[in-house]
Amino acid sequence: LKPLSSNINFTHAFNPNPKPTRQHQQPNYGPCVKALSLDFSGSFFEGGFGGLDEDPPSTPPSGLAVEDKPEPQCPPGLRKYETMAVLRPDMTEDERLTLTQKYEELLVAGGAMYVEVFNRGVIPLAYSIKKKNKAGETNTYLDGIYLLFTYFTKPESISALEATLQTDDDVIRSTSFKIRKRKY
């Protein structure tokens, strides 16, 4: 980090004995602060990777391929939604895949198009969640498997998905959002 300015001035703008003048002056209210500006070029914030004379790699590592695909246009009569579901952390991979496929099929049966599922993995929860299952047992969860569903569907089909997610014992929490286009 290279400071652009080397000093910080704090001046107090209160004058106990003001002198009357004929010129119009703006009143000074409170302290005036001159801040220190920092130059972040070549640092971590602009993609730097350590030393200042070190060049970033031009291509991503071989194991991390970034897929560049265009976002589909919203079909007429449908809206874009996202549903975040938090699953039990002790589920096996096969159970998670079965559950994911079940909800994908439920969305498609309800008229959804372009259904995408992102598995965010096991993430610690911000607070512990107590959930009672159908058998009456109460479990406390400290982390969960996060799944993000993005899709286009009719507004009426969201209620069926939400009802199914609420009654499923494998789902700790879930919420759905309508994605609005920004106007700028």
Disulfide bonds with the S-S distance in Angstrom:
none
